[in-house]
Amino acid sequence: MQKVSGLLVKPTGYVWCGSPNWLRVRGAGAGRRQAVRRGAWSVGAGRRGRVDEAGLWGGWRAARVLGTSVRGCVMSSGAGGAPSSSSAKTTVDRGVDGAGDGRVSAAAADSVGATARTPYQQVRATVTAVLVETFSEVFSAADDPMVTSASRAEFGDYQCNAAMRLGKALQQKPRDVAQRLREALEPRLAGVCQVPLEVAGPGFINFRLTDEFVTATLSRMLRDPRGKLGVPAPAVKQRVVVDFSSPNIAKEMHVGHLRSTIIGDTLCRVLEFLGHRVVRLNHVGDWGTQFGMLIEYMRESAPQALQPGQALELGDLVAFYKRAKQRFDEDPAFQEAARAQVTRLQSGDEEARRAWRALCEQSRREFDRVYQLLDVRIEERGESFYNPYLSEIVRVLEERGLAQEDQGALCVFLEQFTNREGKPQPLIVRKRDGGYMYATTDLAAIRYRVQEDGAQRVLYVTDAGQATHFAQVFQVARRAGLYDPERVSLEHVPFGLVLGEDGKKFKTRSGDTVRLMDLLERAVELARADLVARIAEQPGRQEDEAYIQRAATAIGVGAVKYADLRSSRTADYRFSYEKMLSLSGNTAPYMMYVFSRVSGIARKAAGLPAEAAVEMSELMQRCASSSAQPMVLREAAEQALGRHLMRFGDVLLQLESDLMPHQLCEYLFELSQRFNQFYEQCPVVVGADADERVQQSRLALCALTGAVVQRGLDLLGIQVLPRI
C-alpha cells in the first residue's frame, strides 16, 4: 500500500474513502501511478464503490460520488478507449453545494437527485476531512472517524469518539484534542448542526442537527421526484446476482426453504430500490442420481407418461418420490435399473429426457403456487443448466495445475483446510466413475455468472451449514481465475434455523418436515378468523368476501415473513403463530395497523368515506404543494418522529452492505412507536381556528410516515392495507 498525495492507494487499485470504504480507480495498481489530491471520498457506510473500465459511464471519467467532499485528480493508462494519463484529469468539487471547502448547508439538504447524501453521510464526511487536515500526523483518510448515531436522545443526533484514540497517539488529554477538533468543525457544520458543538465527558463530541436542516431534509424526502424518499442512489450501480430459494425437483418446498426465499427476496428488493441491476436466480436441484430412481419408477408405475405427447399426472409428487425411494432401498435389481437410467439421462436419451422434463414441470407448478402466495419473482436456472460447462471447468483446473488425481477421483487440494492427519483437504470435482460433483456445478455457475451475466456481486442465500462448502468453492474459483476478487465479490449469506415453540427443529406432530404451503395457508386461516372476529365487534362495519380474503392473505403471509426477517439472519428463531399475528409488539400486523391509521387520518383530512382508498404518493404530493413554507416541528414528539424518518436512507445503505434485514424491521418498529406517540400528543386534523402551518406540517409528517412504512414493508415483501 502506498500513500499518494495524502490518500492511501492499494496496489490492487483501491483508494481509501473513509472506513471501511475503498473506491477502486483503474490504473492505480499494476505499477501504474494514481494521483489523488487530499480529500474525503465517501460512498456510504460499509459500501465499496468501483470505478472500473468503460461501460458504466461509456468511458473513463471521474465521478461525483454521492456529492462527497473531494477534489480528485485521476490518471489512467488509456486502455479501453480511456484518455491517456495526460488528459484524464478531472476535478470533483467538494461539498454537495459545490463549495470548495467542503461546507454543507441547509439549502443543500433540500436539493434532490441521485447525488444526495443522508445527514449521517454528510456529518461523517465532514468530520473525516477535518480530522485529516487537523491531525494529519496521526490520522489518515484510512482511519475510522468514529462517528456513530447518538446512544441517547439527550446527546443529540450523532457522536464522534475519535478524540480518545487521537489523545493517546498525540500524548495529549482527549478533551483538549476534542476541543481542537470542535473548533475546526464548527465553521464546516454551520447551518447543519447546532453550534457551539458540545464536548462531553472525557472527549466525546455531540452533534445535534439544526431544526432548519431537519425540516429541509424532510421536505427533500417529501418532494423527491424519484419517489425514493431522499434515499441516495448508489455511487456505482452494480450487476448483482442473488442465488436464493433453490428447492429440489420432485420434492415439495418445506419450512427449510422459508428463510432462503424471503431473505433472498428482501435483499433483491432493497438492491433494486437502491438502483442496482439484480438477477434473481433459483438454482433448483434438477439434476443428479435421484432422477434415475424416479424415471425407472415412472417407467414401472406410469409407462404411458413416457410416450410423446402424454401429460404427466402423478398426483402427490412427494408420495411418488417416497414410493420410488422405498423400491430403490428394497430391490437391488431396481437399483441397477435406476443407475442405468442415470446413464441414459446423462447421455441424452430422449425417453429419459422426456420423463425428466415431466418431473421438472410438475414440480415447477407446485413451486409457482408458493412463489405466487409469497409474491416472489424468481428466474429458474437449475443445476442442469451448467452441464455443458462442467468439462470445461475440469480442463481449466487441469491447465492451472490445480486438479490432481487421487484414488481415481479428480480433486483440488485446498489451502487452509486440512483433514485429521493435517494434510490438505481435497475438493472433489470429478468422481472416479466420471460423474461431476455439486462443487463442479457451483464453479461453472460462478464462471457463467461473471462472464455471461456480468455479475459484480454474487450473493448465495443458504443455511449456515453450507458455509464451509462455499468457502472452499470460492477459494478454488479464485485460484483457478474464474473470477477476479478485485472486480467481483462472492458472498455467502448464511441464516439460522426455524425452530418450534419448544426450541427444537420445527416439525409436524408426526415428526415430518412442515410443508411450506401448509404453513402459509395456516397463517392465512388464523389471520382470517381474527379479522372476521374484529369486524364483528365493530358496530356497522361490513366487508365483502373479496376484501376479507385479500386482507387475511396480506396479514397472514406478511406475519410469517416479518417474524422471520425481524430476527437476526444468522440466529435461529422460534416460530409462533400467536406471537407473529398479534396486533401489538414487533409484528407485521402492528406495522400494518400504523399504515391503516395514517390512511384514516388522510381520509379524514380530505373528507373521504372510510372505505376510500388513499395513495400515500398522492398525499405526499398534496402536502408538498400545499405550502412553500418550511415545515415546523415544535413538540418533542414531532421532533423525535422527524429525526427518525431521516434515518431511512442510512438503514437501507447499511442493509445494502451487511445484508441484515432485521435492521430494517427494527427501524420500522421504532418508527411505528414514535408515530403512535406523535399521534397521541399532536392533533393532526382539528378545527378551523388551528394554526394552518402546524397542521400542514403534521399532515406532512403523517404522509412521510405512511410512505416510509409502506416502502419499508414493501422491501420486506409485505403488503399494506388501507384499513384493518
Residue pairs with C-beta under 8 A, 6 or more apart in sequence:
1 8
1 9
1 10
1 11
2 8
2 9
2 11
3 9
3 140
4 33
4 34
4 35
4 36
5 35
5 36
5 37
5 38
5 73
6 36
6 37
6 38
6 39
6 132
6 136
6 141
7 15
7 16
7 36
7 38
7 39
7 41
7 141
8 15
8 16
8 140
8 141
8 142
9 15
9 16
9 28
9 34
9 36
10 22
10 28
10 29
11 29
11 30
12 24
12 28
12 29
12 486
13 24
13 25
13 26
13 27
13 28
13 29
13 30
13 34
13 486
14 22
14 23
14 24
14 25
14 28
14 48
14 486
15 22
15 23
15 24
15 25
15 28
15 34
15 36
15 41
16 22
16 41
16 140
16 141
16 142
17 23
17 40
17 41
17 42
17 43
17 49
17 65
17 68
17 141
18 40
18 41
18 42
18 124
18 125
18 128
18 141
18 145
19 142
19 143
19 144
19 145
20 46
20 144
21 41
21 42
21 43
21 44
21 45
21 46
21 47
21 48
21 49
22 48
23 41
23 43
23 48
23 49
23 50
23 51
23 65
23 235
24 48
24 49
24 50
24 51
24 52
24 486
25 34
25 36
25 51
25 74
26 51
26 52
26 53
26 60
26 76
26 77
26 82
27 34
27 74
27 75
27 76
27 77
27 85
28 34
29 486
32 75
32 77
33 75
34 74
34 75
35 73
35 74
35 75
36 72
36 73
36 74
37 71
37 72
37 73
38 132
38 133
38 141
39 69
39 70
39 71
39 72
39 94
39 129
39 141
40 68
40 69
40 70
40 102
40 125
40 126
40 128
40 129
40 132
40 141
41 65
41 68
41 70
41 72
41 141
42 65
42 66
42 68
42 69
42 117
42 121
42 124
42 125
42 128
43 49
43 65
43 66
43 68
43 234
43 235
43 236
44 66
44 121
44 232
44 234
44 235
44 653
44 656
44 657
45 120
45 121
45 124
45 650
45 653
45 654
45 657
46 653
46 654
46 656
46 657
46 658
47 234
47 235
47 653
47 656
47 657
48 489
49 65
49 234
49 235
49 236
50 236
50 238
50 456
50 487
51 62
51 63
51 236
52 487
53 60
53 79
53 80
53 82
54 60
54 80
54 81
54 82
56 236
56 237
57 63
59 81
59 82
59 83
60 74
60 76
60 80
60 81
60 82
60 83
60 88
61 90
62 72
62 74
62 90
62 91
62 92
63 92
63 235
63 236
64 92
64 115
65 92
65 235
66 115
66 116
66 117
66 121
66 232
66 233
66 235
67 95
67 96
67 115
67 116
67 117
68 92
68 94
68 117
68 125
69 94
69 95
69 102
69 125
69 126
69 129
70 92
70 93
70 94
71 91
71 92
71 93
71 94
71 100
72 90
72 91
72 92
73 89
73 90
73 91
74 88
74 89
74 90
75 85
75 88
75 89
76 82
76 83
76 84
76 85
76 88
77 84
77 85
78 84
78 85
78 88
82 88
93 99
93 100
94 100
94 101
94 102
94 129
95 101
95 102
95 103
95 104
95 108
96 104
96 108
96 109
96 111
96 115
96 116
96 117
96 122
97 103
97 104
97 105
97 107
97 108
97 111
101 188
102 125
102 126
102 129
102 188
103 187
103 188
103 190
104 122
104 126
104 188
104 189
104 191
104 192
105 191
105 192
106 191
106 192
106 210
106 212
106 213
106 216
107 216
109 119
109 122
109 192
109 213
109 216
109 217
109 220
110 216
110 217
110 219
110 220
111 220
112 220
112 223
112 224
112 225
112 226
112 230
114 226
114 232
114 233
114 275
115 232
115 233
116 220
116 230
116 232
117 125
117 232
118 230
118 231
118 232
118 646
118 647
118 649
118 650
118 653
119 157
119 192
119 209
119 213
119 217
119 646
120 147
120 149
120 158
120 647
120 650
121 232
121 650
122 192
123 147
123 158
123 189
123 192
123 193
123 207
124 145
124 147
124 158
126 185
126 188
126 189
126 192
127 145
127 147
127 160
127 162
127 185
128 141
128 145
129 188
130 181
130 184
130 185
130 188
131 139
131 143
131 145
131 162
131 166
131 181
132 139
132 140
132 141
133 184
134 180
134 181
134 184
135 166
135 170
135 177
135 181
137 170
138 166
138 169
138 170
139 162
139 166
144 162
145 160
145 162
146 160
146 161
146 162
146 165
147 158
147 159
147 160
147 162
148 158
148 159
148 161
149 157
149 158
149 159
149 647
150 156
150 157
150 158
150 159
150 206
150 207
151 159
153 640
155 200
155 204
155 206
156 198
156 206
156 207
156 208
156 209
157 193
157 207
157 208
157 209
157 643
158 206
158 207
159 204
159 205
159 206
159 207
160 181
160 204
160 205
160 207
161 203
161 204
162 181
163 174
163 175
163 177
163 178
163 181
163 202
163 203
163 204
163 205
164 174
164 202
164 203
166 172
166 174
166 177
166 181
167 173
167 174
167 175
167 176
167 177
167 203
168 174
170 177
173 203
174 202
174 203
175 199
175 202
175 203
177 203
178 199
178 203
178 204
178 205
179 199
181 205
182 196
182 197
182 199
182 205
185 197
185 205
186 195
186 196
186 197
189 195
189 197
189 207
191 210
191 212
191 213
192 209
192 210
192 213
193 207
193 208
193 209
193 210
193 213
194 208
194 209
194 210
197 205
197 206
197 207
198 205
198 206
198 208
199 205
199 206
200 206
209 217
209 643
211 633
211 639
212 630
214 633
214 639
214 642
214 643
214 646
215 630
215 631
215 632
215 633
215 642
216 630
217 230
217 646
218 631
218 642
218 645
218 646
218 700
218 701
218 704
219 624
219 630
219 631
220 230
221 229
221 230
221 645
221 646
221 648
221 704
222 620
222 623
222 624
222 700
222 703
222 704
223 624
224 230
227 617
228 273
229 648
229 649
229 704
229 707
229 708
229 711
230 648
230 649
231 273
231 274
231 648
231 649
231 652
231 653
232 649
232 653
233 274
233 275
234 274
234 275
234 276
234 656
237 275
237 276
237 277
238 276
238 277
238 456
238 457
239 276
239 277
239 279
239 453
239 454
239 455
239 456
239 457
240 271
240 276
240 277
240 278
240 279
240 455
240 456
240 457
240 458
240 459
241 278
241 279
241 281
241 449
241 453
241 455
241 457
241 458
241 459
242 264
242 267
242 268
242 271
242 278
242 279
242 280
242 281
242 458
242 459
242 461
243 264
243 281
243 283
243 445
243 458
243 459
243 460
243 461
244 260
244 261
244 263
244 264
244 265
244 267
244 268
244 280
244 281
244 282
244 378
244 459
244 461
245 257
245 260
245 261
245 264
245 282
245 371
245 376
245 378
245 461
246 257
246 260
246 282
246 283
246 284
246 285
246 462
247 253
247 257
247 284
247 285
247 363
247 367
248 284
248 285
248 286
249 284
249 285
249 286
249 291
249 359
249 360
249 363
249 382
250 290
250 291
250 294
250 317
250 320
250 321
250 359
250 363
251 317
251 318
251 321
251 363
252 317
252 318
252 366
252 515
252 516
252 517
253 261
253 366
253 367
253 370
253 515
253 516
253 517
254 513
254 514
254 515
254 516
255 498
255 506
255 513
255 514
255 515
255 516
255 519
255 575
256 463
256 498
256 513
257 516
258 498
258 516
258 519
258 560
258 564
259 463
259 495
259 496
259 498
259 564
260 461
260 462
260 463
260 495
261 370
261 371
261 374
261 376
262 374
262 376
262 561
262 564
262 565
262 717
263 461
263 493
263 495
263 564
263 565
263 569
263 661
264 280
264 459
264 461
264 493
265 280
265 374
265 376
265 377
265 378
265 717
266 565
266 661
266 664
266 715
266 716
266 717
267 459
267 461
267 493
267 659
267 661
268 278
268 280
268 377
269 714
269 715
269 716
269 717
270 652
270 655
270 656
270 661
270 664
270 715
271 278
271 656
272 278
273 652
273 711
273 715
274 652
274 653
274 656
279 379
279 449
279 453
279 455
280 377
280 378
280 379
281 378
281 379
281 381
282 378
282 379
282 380
282 381
282 382
283 381
283 382
283 383
283 445
284 363
284 367
284 380
284 382
284 383
285 382
285 383
286 356
286 360
286 382
286 383
286 384
287 382
287 383
287 384
287 387
287 441
288 383
289 338
289 339
289 342
289 435
291 341
291 342
291 345
291 356
291 359
292 338
292 339
292 340
292 341
292 342
292 343
292 345
293 324
293 325
293 327
293 328
293 338
293 341
294 320
294 321
294 324
294 355
294 359
295 338
295 341
295 345
295 352
295 355
295 356
295 359
296 324
296 334
296 337
296 338
296 340
296 341
297 320
297 323
297 324
297 327
297 328
297 334
297 338
298 305
298 306
298 314
298 355
298 358
298 359
299 306
299 341
299 355
300 327
301 323
302 312
302 314
304 310
305 311
305 312
305 313
305 314
305 355
305 358
306 351
306 354
306 355
308 354
312 358
312 359
312 361
312 362
314 320
314 362
317 359
317 362
317 363
317 366
327 334
328 334
328 335
328 338
341 352
344 351
344 352
345 352
345 353
345 356
360 382
364 380
366 517
369 517
370 516
370 517
370 520
371 377
371 378
373 517
373 520
373 553
373 557
374 520
374 557
374 561
374 717
375 557
375 717
375 719
376 717
383 438
383 441
386 441
386 444
386 445
386 448
389 444
389 447
389 448
390 436
390 440
390 441
390 444
392 444
393 429
393 440
393 443
393 444
393 447
393 482
394 403
394 410
394 429
394 430
394 436
394 440
396 480
396 481
396 482
397 403
397 410
397 412
397 429
397 476
397 480
398 410
400 479
400 480
400 481
402 412
402 476
402 479
402 480
403 410
403 411
403 412
403 429
404 410
404 411
404 412
404 413
405 411
406 426
407 432
408 432
409 426
409 428
409 430
409 431
409 432
410 428
410 429
410 430
411 426
411 427
411 428
411 429
412 426
412 427
412 429
412 476
412 479
413 424
413 425
413 426
413 427
414 424
414 425
414 426
414 427
414 472
414 475
414 476
415 424
415 475
415 479
416 475
417 424
417 425
417 468
417 472
418 424
418 425
419 425
425 472
427 439
427 472
427 473
427 476
428 437
428 439
429 436
429 437
429 439
429 440
429 443
430 436
430 437
430 440
431 437
438 469
439 469
439 472
439 473
439 476
442 469
442 470
442 473
443 473
443 476
443 477
443 480
443 482
446 458
446 473
446 474
446 477
446 482
446 483
446 490
447 477
447 482
447 483
449 455
449 458
450 458
450 482
450 483
450 488
455 488
456 487
456 488
456 489
457 488
457 489
457 491
458 488
458 489
458 490
458 491
459 491
459 493
459 659
460 466
460 470
460 490
460 491
460 492
460 493
461 493
461 495
462 470
462 492
462 493
462 494
462 495
463 494
463 495
463 496
463 497
464 494
464 495
464 496
464 570
466 492
466 494
467 492
467 494
470 490
470 492
471 492
474 490
474 492
477 483
477 490
478 485
483 490
491 659
493 569
493 659
494 569
494 570
495 569
495 570
496 567
496 568
496 569
496 570
496 571
496 572
496 573
497 505
497 506
497 572
498 506
498 564
498 572
498 573
498 575
499 505
499 506
499 572
499 573
499 574
499 575
500 506
500 507
500 574
500 575
501 574
501 575
501 576
503 574
506 514
506 575
507 513
507 514
508 514
519 560
520 556
520 557
520 560
522 577
523 556
523 557
523 559
523 560
523 577
523 580
523 581
524 552
524 553
524 555
524 556
524 557
525 552
525 556
526 556
526 577
526 581
527 551
527 552
527 553
527 555
527 556
527 559
527 581
527 589
528 548
528 549
528 552
528 556
530 581
531 548
531 551
531 552
531 555
531 724
532 548
534 724
535 541
535 542
535 543
535 548
543 551
551 721
551 724
554 592
554 718
554 719
554 720
554 721
555 581
555 588
555 589
555 592
555 721
555 724
556 581
557 718
558 588
558 589
558 592
558 713
558 718
558 719
559 580
559 581
559 587
559 588
559 589
560 580
561 588
561 716
561 717
561 718
562 580
562 587
562 588
562 591
562 665
562 716
562 718
563 573
563 575
563 576
563 579
563 580
563 587
563 588
564 573
565 661
565 662
565 664
565 665
565 716
566 586
566 662
566 665
566 666
566 669
567 573
567 662
568 660
568 662
569 659
569 660
569 661
569 662
579 585
579 587
580 587
580 588
581 587
581 589
582 589
582 590
583 589
583 590
583 593
583 724
584 590
586 665
586 666
586 669
588 713
588 718
589 724
590 669
590 672
591 668
591 669
591 672
591 709
591 713
591 718
592 713
592 718
592 720
592 721
592 724
593 724
594 671
594 672
594 675
594 676
594 705
594 709
595 706
595 709
595 710
595 713
595 720
595 721
595 722
596 720
596 721
596 722
596 723
596 724
597 675
597 676
597 679
598 616
598 675
598 702
598 703
598 705
598 706
598 709
599 614
599 706
599 722
599 723
600 610
600 723
601 684
601 685
601 699
601 702
602 608
602 614
602 616
602 619
602 699
602 702
602 703
602 706
603 609
603 610
603 612
603 614
604 685
605 684
605 685
605 699
606 614
608 614
610 723
611 723
612 722
613 722
614 722
616 703
616 706
616 707
616 710
617 707
619 699
619 702
619 703
619 706
619 707
620 700
620 703
620 704
620 707
622 703
623 696
623 699
623 700
623 703
624 700
626 696
627 693
627 696
629 693
631 642
631 696
631 697
631 700
631 701
632 693
632 694
632 697
633 639
633 642
633 697
633 701
634 694
635 681
635 682
637 674
637 677
637 678
637 680
637 681
637 682
638 678
638 682
638 697
638 698
638 701
640 674
640 677
640 678
641 671
641 674
641 675
641 677
641 678
641 701
641 705
642 701
644 667
644 670
644 671
644 674
645 671
645 701
645 704
645 705
645 708
647 667
648 667
648 708
648 712
651 663
651 664
651 667
652 664
652 715
654 660
654 663
655 661
655 663
655 664
661 716
664 712
664 715
664 716
665 716
667 712
668 708
668 709
668 712
668 713
671 705
671 708
671 709
671 712
672 709
675 702
675 705
678 698
678 701
682 698
683 690
683 698
684 695
684 698
684 699
684 702
685 695
685 699
686 695
709 720
710 720
713 719
713 720
714 720
